[in-house]
Amino acid sequence: MVYLMGTLKLWLSLHGCFIFLCISTVTKVSACEAPSSPQCFRKNSLMNVYMCEWSLSNEESNTTFSLHADFLQPPITDIKQKWTEVEEEKLVTGRRVVLWVKSHVGNSTCTSPNISVQLGQIVIFEAPQNITVSWMENNLSLRWLSAEPFPASTEIWIQSDDSLTELWQKILKNTTLEGTTYMVNVDNLLKNSSYQVKIRHQSNQVKNPLWSKWSPVVSVPAELGEKPEVTVNMQVLNGTRKLTLSWKEMPPAASVRGVNYTISNSQSLHRCPCSKEAAVTNATKYTVYASYSAVNISVVASNAAGKSPPTILQVPAEPLTDLKICDKTMLDKKFKKKTCLEWFAVQDADSAPINRTILPGNRTKNEKSQITKTIQDYVRYIYLEHKCHDGKPLTVKKCLFYRKEGAPNKAPQDFIAFSETHTSVNLSWTEIPIRHQRGFLTHYKLCSVRNSSQDEVTECFNVSSSVTNYSLENLLPETKYNISLARVTAMGEGPKATVIVNTKPEKPLNVWLSFGLLVVFFLFSAACTIVLKKVRNKIFHPVPTPIVPEFTPCSQESQEILDEKEEFHQVTLLQIHQEGTSVIEETEGISLSELWKDESGEDKDNDMRDSEKLEDASLSSGSIVRTLGNSGEREITDIDQMDHELSMLTYRNGLVFDVKTDSV
């Protein structure tokens, strides 16, 4: 019984050990994973370093590897990644060799299957990277970095974006080598369609090449065959111009992977201030600032397959009118980097600029000196100064200048005389081309030489530089004149243009015409006077004119007789009063001579101007005396009947007036 119990205890302990060993073995086996068979290769046929790779499904951070070969003593150990590089000297490349890999996790080790290969014939390229595409008509060109300096075999899978449900089209081709680039063409495609492409390649220099991995799928947009339709809106500001560019979007097939637009201008190419060399945008609008000088703007659309033809916008220079002469320039002075000088020659008013030169401020002193030496003497230039202000190119000065002036070398053109009269003639001419002016015009010198039988008389005038016609007056009739015209600059007088003028004779008709005009004026004045008198008579009635008898001058003897017979009589004036007083009493003592003086205020010698008036005065005086005498002899009996009536006799200048007035 005791024996049986001991035997049972021994069996149980042996069984436990076995189970423990099995559990330990299982635990040990499950601690690692056998890797795949190693694959050793070169990345190209010229390399002497081999890349050995293997794979492992489970990633363990503490797993290490070791590479073994039948010839490799000792093996390469303590490899922490799933690949390693082996130099060619450590390998046998002339025969087949056996390779395997072990993985180590803790104290456990797992071994991969063995592989038998000849290492010298195995080359695997890396997957194609950075593939570029471009269209040439209906052929698609693919380019990528070459793996070795020899052509290679390539496999291309391509699919149209219009038929993504269809299978990939497979194309096998050999590449051509262009420098360090592989290039292959895919023919008979539609350049207006977009495609999907992926590529792999292999070496042609070994017996056992292997395909590389596939490249990422590349989207190939359609060709940009048309220029962008660009419109420009220009706004002229103070010294600068704002150019707003806009264009239409590209077709959807060409916009795969996006479209960028590159904007550049000629001012930036000359390194003028504030001008960027080029701007890239994916929008359909862009704003450019330019100075007053001419500028060419280029807009190019680009996508992954290439570029469109450029759209060139030629923005002419802002009209440079009313240009003045430069007071000074900066051609021979030092100026800052933010300043740009521009000048160009002009040969005539309508010609395009010649020898356009732009001098940025970032040039050295010697470079500036060499550039300014190209300015010629006696040539007119337009000078512009551009500066950078608030990030915008600004034209701050524009004027005309000569490096050196001279006298003109050509006479004024088309110098003619017309509309000649007997005292004047009209002259006209055209300006000579700018290239012959050789300086700024100060005035014209106009001279006239009068040719007569006696002598020659010369008169010269300065004519304004702003006119091209002139009226020459104060000439003599029927006279020959030699008239000359010359252009004058600050450096002297140029060649003369001449014309011969013969003034017309003075016509007698002019005298008769003047006399006729004078007669017409006299008749017109007389007619106007008559009409005005008639109008006045219609409006203002005429005052009657007293009838004066004809006066017959008396001889000196008759005048003496009249002077001798002239007498003065006493005249008594009677006035009737209601009180019954007598007129004689009132008027007693008043003589005719006193009345004469009182009324006329003159002496008798001045009052009597002719004999006829004296006779009338004598007769009237006698009548008055007789009348008064008769009245004085008889009594006034009819006083009561004359209460309201008054009779007066007035004697003035030899005339007697009988005036009756109502009594007071």
ABEGO torsion letter per residue (X at the ends): XAAAAAAAAAAAAAAAAAAAAAAAAAAAAAABBBBBBBBBBBABAABABBBBBBBBABBBAABBBBBBBAABOBBBBGBABABBBBBAAABBAABBBBBBBBBBBEABBBBBBBBBBBAAABBBBBBBBGBBBBBBEABBBBBBBBABABBBBBBBBBBBAABAABBBBBBBBBBBBBEABBBBBBBGBBAABBBBBBBBBBBAABABBBBBBBBBBBBBBBBBABBBBBBBBBBBBBGBBBBBBBBBBBBAAAABGEBBBBBBBAAAAAGBBGBBABBBBABABBBBBBBABBBBBBBBBBBAAEBBBBBBBBBBBBBBBGBBBBABBAAABBBBAABBBBBBBBABAABBBBGBBBBBAABBAAAAAAAAAABBBGBBBBBBBBBBBGGBBBBABBBBBBABBBBBABBBBGBBBBGBBAABBBBBBBBBBAAAAGEBBABBBBBBBBBBAABBBBBBBBBBAABABBBBBGBBBGBBBBBBBBBBBAAEBBBBBBBBBBBBBBBAAAAAAAAAAAAAAAAAAAAAAAAAAAAAAAABBBBBBBBBBBBBBBBAAAAAAAAAABBBBBBBBBBBBAAGBBAAAAABGBBAAAAAAAAAGBBAAAABABAAAAAAAAAAAAAAAAAAAAAAABBBAAAAAAAABBBBBBBBGGBBBBBBBBBX
